[in-house]
């Protein structure tokens, strides 16, 4: 719970809401996920990020992946 860094700065008037989670799949792999919504002015984007890996998978892997993609696509 709490706040997580999302890399970089957001354009003025941008709101981000998201929920993280983690667990293991049937094969024992780590699963990290993030679902959320970005709103700015009259636009809205919904996103999902999921990372599946071994025990070394960082806790914020899905957050980092989503932040990179949203910045790359000009949403954030």
Steps between C-alpha positions, in 0.01 A plus 500: 500500500604860464652708226743370240725705272381511139807649334529852367250779522138501387349768275297758693144384574583128475343257749624143539312228691637147519499175696796266535508134588726198510491128548607176339357315203435124487862432401639702791613802300471845655220712351506878546213709358368853481167623363407864481361805331655831397274802444591840365255761373235304307722201423528175690729199461462160668809281531607157624855388569600145595847355556557126558843380609710321755559577865732787401212693337498847660192587705435809284574336162146556366498861626831572325381336176176701499681827574744442214222419253276791604792747474612354165147534357463859622221424746707614799 
